[in-house]
Structures are given as structure tokens and as C-alpha cells.
Amino acid sequence: MTTPLFREDAYLRHCEARVLEVSERGILLDRTVFYATGGGQPGDRGALLLADGTRVPIANTVYDADRTGILHVPAENAPLPEPGTQVTAELDWNRRHALMRVHTALHLLSVVLPFPVTGGQIGDGEGRLDFDMGDQPIDRDEITRQLNALAAGSHAVTSEWITDAELDANPGLVKTMSVQPPRGSGRIRLVRIGRDVDLQPCGGTHVADTGEIGPLELGKIENKGKQNRRVRIRLA
């Protein structure tokens, strides 16, 4: 089992950890700052640093089969540490911070376009959401204006926890039709923006204040079937 330090503090850039296991899928650590692929957000990259100076480049991060362990996927031909080795896990921080900015911006997009979300993807400079909105018109200039006004409003981004039963009693909190919040642990993480800008279940990493996102641009808008519209945004 891996302790996901990023869930409590997304700004941690490195941590000390112990190698639990090394397999074909990756390197299992007892704790990590690396976010594992999930919820439309890609896994982190970076490196594991050994005491003798050896650097193990990490190309991706994923969950193991039962989603309790986090596997650090080494780059091709990278040296591999032995189980029991103490390492320093170090993020590619510039990429992670860009992902945090885009992820938080997509939460704001779901506020500006208050329709059910059928899919999404987060990148390190851009992202997109798919909306079940039929033939509703889209005013690019107005969406861009509202999106940037929310970002520039410097709204605090915080997290809180509720039980599975509390989520069942408030199904409207779930905006995403394609990805449901993970259950089984007895509690679900909510991400809140401002006092009342947005509140929804999410396990990803976000900036602490929307002002950190910076200016945003609207990208391509596409029809994806009769009901679905794909809306892209990018960091300006």
C-alpha cells in the first residue's frame, strides 16, 4: 500500500520513500508525491534518486491492480533499485504545476457550462471537457470572459471529505457521467472552489487559488455525436 502524499498537499515536490517491490509494471513505493493516472489526469513524471547518486527516470505513474499501491514506471533501460532501498522521489514540478492549473480551470469550465460532463482530459498546457448539451449555442467570447473572470477572482481551492452515504444523499454533486467517484474506503474527497463557486468529488491535484491559473483561452469546439459537445481550453 502506498501513502498518497499528494492528496493532502499537492505542492510537495519530493519525499523520502522505501522501495517495496519492483515488477514489470513499475516500482512500488511505500509513500509518494507522484500522482497516479486517473480521472482524466495523467500520471506524474520525474525521478527516483538513490543514495549513491543513481538517478532512475520515471516516465509515468499508475495504480496497481487493486488501486492501493502506486507504481512508478521507469523510463526504458533505466537502472532499477532493489526492494528495501531508500530513495528520494522527485517530481517534474513544472509539468505537474501546469496539470494542476489546467485541472482547476476545467472545474471552472464546468461552472460556466452547467451541463452534465460525459468525458474529459487534462494536459500540461490544455484540457477539454465533453458536455451533454444538445444544440445549445456556445458564445465563445462570453465563455472566455466568464472563465477568466472566475480564474482572476482568486477563489481559494480547498478539499473536504464526506461519506458514501452523504454523497448518495446529494447526487447532484457528481457532474461527471463517465467517471464516478471511487468508493470503498468509506469517504469521498470533495474539492471546493470559493465559498460557493463549485463543489464536486475529485481525487486530482489542484492549485490553492484560482488566481494561480493565469489567463485562459478557448480552443476548438467540436460536435461529438447528437448531444455531445467537446470544449477545449488552454493556458494563454
Secondary structure, 3 states (H helix, E strand, C coil): CCEEHHHCCCCCCEEEEEEEEECCCCEEECEECCCCCECCECCCCEEEEECCCCEEEEEEEEECCCCCCEEEEECCCCCCCCCCCEEEEEECHHHHHHHHHHHHHHHHHHHHCCCCEEEEEECCCEEEEEEECCCCCCCHHHHHHHHHHHHHCCCEEEEEEEEHHHHHHCHHHCCECCCCCCCCCCEEEEEEECCCCEEEECCCCCCCEHHHCCCEEEEEEEEECCCEEEEEEEEC
